[in-house]
Amino acid sequence: MMKGKRSNQQNVDNMEVLTERVFTFQPEYDPAEMRLSIPNQKRIKASSDEVLFGVTTAESACNNAISARTAAFDALDPLITCVINALRISEVSEQTIKQGESIVREMRHKRASVITHVISAVVGTEINEPAKTNKIHGSSYNTRIENFRRLIVLLGTIAAYKPKETDLTVEMLNNRLTVLTRLNSALKTADAQADAARTQRDTILYASKTGLVDIAMDSKLYVKSAYGASSPQYKSISGIIFSRLR
């Protein structure tokens, strides 16, 4: 079964096959619609190659951003365990310790959801696009960052919290907070750019009349009309399949 991404590429590959076939029909292949002309078919194919590359590049950057953020947040849990234990052995009131523990519990109950792409198989001549089951910029990451900030603020008000371990100091925790915030924002940016690249791809490949798929299908119809359904020309291109976006 073909998958969504493969179908996008297959449409572009098949446009090249179609164009090369109708090129051999000249000079009889002479549609009144300029969008069906061989030069325009070549132009739309080149534009499609470009946008598919753009999507691949943007999605790769997004995946890298996901990995970077995931690694940073995965490292946060053991750090927080060390922090809360350092607070527990400090000369502070039980109420202060409970405040810190409460914040830590909130951080751990707001785990970020894993991003899952579900790609459906092509049904008929329509492509089912991947579905994001969870938002990359989900509130869970924002909540963990905010709770981490709250914990740091609390620790900053406790004079007795003076761990000798450098990575547990308020200063280093603030540095860690800055990194987490930056990685979270970077992923939101990368996700937005990937969405924009996919939108541009869909316009080039699937726009009504001017998109690659409609041009290809209408070109096949023109050959069927001009040469006849039983003609060798039409038979040579009738099996070239193009899939629409669902």
C-alpha positions in Angstrom: 0.0 0.0 0.0 1.3 3.4 -0.9 1.8 6.0 1.9 1.1 9.7 1.8 4.7 10.9 1.3 5.4 8.3 -1.3 2.2 9.3 -3.2 3.4 12.9 -3.4 6.7 11.8 -4.9 4.9 9.3 -7.2 2.7 12.1 -8.6 5.8 14.1 -9.4 7.6 11.1 -10.9 4.5 10.2 -13.0 4.2 13.7 -14.3 7.7 13.3 -15.8 6.6 10.0 -17.4 3.4 11.6 -18.8 5.3 14.6 -20.2 7.8 12.4 -22.0 5.0 10.3 -23.5 3.0 13.3 -24.8 6.2 14.9 -26.0 6.3 12.1 -28.6 2.8 13.0 -29.8 3.9 16.3 -31.2 3.0 18.2 -33.3 -0.5 16.8 -33.0 -0.4 17.3 -29.2 -1.5 20.9 -29.2 -4.0 21.7 -26.4 -5.8 25.1 -26.4 -5.3 25.3 -22.6 -1.7 26.6 -22.2 -1.5 25.0 -18.7 -1.6 21.6 -20.5 1.3 22.5 -22.7 4.5 20.5 -22.5 6.6 23.5 -21.3 4.1 24.1 -18.5 4.1 20.4 -17.6 7.9 20.6 -17.3 7.6 23.9 -15.2 5.2 22.4 -12.8 7.3 19.3 -12.4 10.4 21.3 -11.6 8.4 23.4 -9.1 7.1 20.2 -7.5 10.6 18.8 -7.1 11.6 22.0 -5.4 8.7 22.0 -2.9 9.1 18.3 -2.1 12.7 19.0 -1.2 11.6 21.9 0.9 9.2 19.7 2.8 11.9 17.1 3.4 14.3 19.7 4.6 11.8 21.4 6.9 10.5 18.1 8.4 14.1 17.0 9.0 14.8 20.2 10.9 11.6 19.7 12.9 12.6 16.1 13.8 16.0 17.3 14.9 14.3 19.9 17.1 12.0 17.3 18.6 15.0 15.1 19.4 16.8 18.0 21.0 13.9 19.1 23.1 13.1 15.5 24.1 16.6 14.8 25.3 16.7 18.1 27.3 13.4 17.3 29.0 14.3 13.7 29.7 17.4 14.9 31.5 15.2 17.2 33.6 13.7 14.5 35.8 16.8 13.1 37.4 18.0 16.7 37.9 14.8 17.6 39.7 15.2 14.5 41.9 18.6 15.7 43.0 17.2 19.3 43.6 14.3 18.2 45.8 16.6 15.9 47.8 19.1 18.8 48.2 16.2 20.9 49.5 15.1 18.1 51.9 18.5 18.0 53.6 18.7 21.8 53.9 17.8 23.6 57.1 14.3 24.6 56.0 10.8 24.2 57.4 8.7 21.3 56.6 6.2 23.6 54.9 8.9 24.9 52.5 9.9 21.3 51.6 6.2 20.5 51.0 6.0 23.6 48.6 9.0 22.2 46.6 7.5 18.7 46.5 4.2 20.0 45.4 5.8 21.8 42.4 7.8 18.7 41.5 4.7 16.6 41.6 3.0 19.0 39.2 6.0 18.9 36.9 5.9 15.1 36.8 2.2 14.8 36.3 2.3 17.1 33.2 4.5 14.9 31.0 4.7 15.9 27.4 2.9 13.7 24.9 4.8 11.9 22.3 4.3 13.2 18.7 2.8 10.4 16.6 2.2 10.6 12.9 -0.4 8.2 11.6 -0.3 7.8 7.8 -3.2 6.2 6.2 -3.0 4.2 3.0 -4.1 5.7 -0.3 -7.8 5.0 -0.9 -8.7 5.1 -4.6 -7.1 8.1 -6.1 -6.9 10.2 -2.9 -4.0 10.6 -0.5 -4.7 10.5 3.2 -2.3 13.0 4.8 -0.5 12.3 8.2 -2.4 13.3 11.2 -0.8 14.9 14.2 -2.3 13.2 17.3 -0.6 15.7 19.7 0.5 19.2 19.2 4.3 19.7 19.0 3.7 23.0 20.9 1.5 21.2 23.5 0.8 22.9 26.8 2.5 20.1 28.7 5.9 21.4 27.8 5.0 25.0 28.6 3.6 23.8 31.9 6.7 21.9 32.9 8.8 25.0 32.0 6.6 27.2 34.1 6.7 24.8 37.1 10.4 24.6 36.8 10.6 28.3 36.9 8.4 28.3 40.0 10.7 25.9 41.7 13.7 28.0 40.8 12.0 31.1 42.2 11.2 29.2 45.4 14.8 28.0 45.8 16.0 31.5 45.2 14.1 32.7 48.3 15.7 30.0 50.6 18.9 31.2 52.1 19.6 27.7 53.4 19.5 26.2 50.0 23.3 26.2 49.2 24.3 22.9 47.5 27.9 22.4 46.7 27.0 20.6 43.5 27.3 23.2 40.8 24.5 21.9 38.6 22.1 22.2 41.6 22.7 25.8 42.2 20.0 28.4 41.5 22.3 30.0 38.9 22.8 26.8 37.0 19.1 25.9 37.2 18.3 29.2 35.6 20.7 28.4 32.9 19.0 25.1 32.4 15.6 26.9 32.3 16.9 29.2 29.5 18.0 26.2 27.4 14.6 24.4 27.9 12.8 27.6 26.9 15.0 28.1 23.8 14.6 24.5 22.7 10.8 24.6 23.2 10.5 27.8 21.1 12.9 26.4 18.4 10.6 23.4 18.0 7.5 25.7 17.6 9.4 27.6 14.9 10.5 24.5 13.1 7.0 23.0 13.2 5.5 26.2 11.8 8.1 26.2 9.0 7.3 22.5 8.2 3.6 23.3 8.1 4.3 26.2 5.7 6.4 23.9 3.5 3.6 21.4 3.3 1.0 24.1 2.5 3.2 25.2 -0.4 3.6 21.7 -1.6 -0.2 21.1 -1.5 -0.7 24.3 -3.6 1.8 23.3 -6.2 0.7 19.7 -6.5 -3.0 19.8 -5.7 -4.5 23.3 -6.4 -7.6 23.1 -8.6 -6.7 23.4 -12.3 -3.2 24.9 -11.8 -1.8 22.0 -9.6 0.3 19.2 -11.0 -2.3 16.5 -10.5 -5.1 18.5 -12.2 -2.8 19.4 -15.1 -1.8 15.8 -15.5 -5.3 14.4 -15.4 -6.6 17.1 -17.8 -3.7 16.3 -20.1 -4.8 12.7 -20.2 -8.3 13.8 -20.9 -7.1 16.0 -23.8 -5.3 13.0 -25.3 -8.4 10.9 -24.9 -10.5 13.6 -26.6 -8.0 14.4 -29.4 -6.9 10.9 -30.3 -9.8 8.7 -29.0 -10.1 6.3 -26.1 -8.9 3.3 -28.2 -6.0 5.1 -29.7 -2.4 3.9 -29.1 -1.6 7.4 -27.8 -4.2 7.3 -25.1 -3.5 3.6 -24.2 0.2 4.5 -23.7 -0.7 7.0 -20.9 -4.0 5.7 -19.5 -2.3 3.6 -16.9 -0.2 6.5 -15.5 -1.9 7.1 -12.1 -2.2 10.4 -10.2 -3.6 10.6 -6.7 -5.5 13.6 -5.2 -5.0 14.9 -1.7 -7.8 13.9 0.6 
